[in-house]
Amino acid sequence: MSATRAVVTGGSGFIGGHLVDRLLARGDEVTTFDAGPLPEHRRRTWEDVRHVQGDIRDLDRLAEAIRPGVDVVYHLAAVVGVDQYLARPLDVIDINFGGTRNVLELAARAGARVVVASTSEVFGKNPVVPWSEDGDRVLGPTSVDRWTYSSAKALTEHLTYAFGRQHGLPVTIVRYFNAYGPGQRPAYIVSRNVHRALNGRPLVTYDQGRQTRCFTYVGDAVEGTLLAAASPEAVGESFNLGSMTETAVGDAIALIAKLTEADVETLAVDTRQTYGASYEDLTRRVPDNAKARRVLGWEPGTSLQDGLVQAIEWARANPWWLALPDSGAS
């Protein structure tokens, strides 16, 4: 198999970083595009990566990364996280939507294939689970900042389909469901509580921990992304990349406490009281991943316990990550 020339926007991020590791391991030529410089821990291991720093809303700067000759663009750059879309709702819209428009336009010029990363959030609070790829979107009012991310990512999906249909651009959408694993910013259910447990701080459970999630190990999510990029049948399609094992958030946090042997208390947080009317939690978030299994031959192979063990071992070996501040959960 010949080396692929790949661009990864958001390559310094959580899933993007794991994706770049996999591309390099198989011998691909990789360019990353991010708003900031390569983090120190990436510079030590990504000697062969070409990095372009810039604002993804700057078409000319982005063109330094997405150039003729590129085979595939993995578009993962986004403003993500509850703390971010409550604090920066305008940036969520501008960067997710405007940035994706630029990526698609430049990929069309370059003749590259595009895989666009989307999210389970596009389904909103549709009560009918599991969600298939063509499931309905059910959202709250536009006055609630909680829904800016869902709406912006849904618009990026509309853009992606439109470029495919009007310009013949080979595009694929992958939707991640509660990805977790080594290196994730400590602002999410798993990463924040692993971070707090290993720092000897109280764990945090939101709304009694009764809401459920389908936690998906980052390595499985990356594998699905690579399969989507390689499959001719995936062109013009979207795929749910998520485990179908539904776990109560409280149970996941209890498992983190057990695996870290953390002798700490658990704090109960009421999201309505903490975040106010700008936030609304989801009680269930469950994908139907039958299409990914059928078309891509993909299925998540990492149990929550095994994935947590890997995340905890990595965290213990990386004190720089433990020194980061935590900033909310989703």
FENGIGI-V604071 format. One record per backbone hydrogen bond with DSSP energy under -0.5 kcal/mol. CO is the residue of the C=O (numbers start at 1). NH is the residue of the N-H. Records with the same first field share a line. If there is no record, write none. Layout:
CO=NH  NH
This chain:
4=6  29
5=71  72
6=31
7=9  74
8=11  33
9=76
10=13
13=17
14=18
15=19
16=20
17=21
18=22
19=23
20=24
21=25
22=26
23=28
24=27
28=30
29=6
30=50
31=8
32=52
33=10  11
34=54
39=42  43
40=44
42=45  46
46=49
49=51
50=32
52=34
54=56
55=58
57=59
58=62
59=63
61=64
62=65  66
65=67
67=70
71=113
72=7  74
73=75  115
74=9  76
75=117
78=80
81=84  85
82=86
83=87
84=88
88=92
89=93
90=94
91=95  96
92=96
93=97  98
94=98  99
95=99
96=100
97=101
98=102
99=103
100=104
101=105
102=106
103=107
104=108
105=109
106=110
107=111  112
110=69
113=73
114=116  172
115=75  117
116=174
118=176
119=122
120=123
121=124
123=126  138
127=129
130=132
131=288
132=135
138=125
141=144
143=145
144=147
145=148
147=151
148=152
149=153
150=154
151=155
152=156
153=157
154=158
155=159
156=160
157=161
158=162
159=163
160=164
161=165
162=166
163=167  169
164=168
169=171
170=114
171=236  237
172=116
173=239
174=118  176
175=241
176=120  178
178=216
180=218
181=184
185=187
186=327
188=192  193
189=193
190=194
191=195
192=196
193=197
194=198
195=199
196=201
197=200
203=267
205=269
206=209
207=210
209=250
211=249
213=215  247
216=180
217=220  221
218=222
219=223
220=224
221=225
222=226
223=227
224=228
225=229
226=230
227=231
230=232
231=234
232=235
234=237
237=173
239=175  241
240=242
241=177
243=287
244=246
247=213
248=252
249=253
250=254
251=255
252=256
253=257
254=258
255=259
256=260
257=261  262
262=264
265=203
267=205  269
269=207  271
270=274
271=275  276
272=276
275=278
276=279
278=146
283=212
285=214
286=131
287=289
289=293
290=294
291=295  296
292=296  297  298
293=297
301=303
303=307
304=308
305=309
306=310
307=311
308=312
309=313
310=314
311=315
312=316
313=317
314=318
315=318
318=321  322
319=323
321=324
328=327
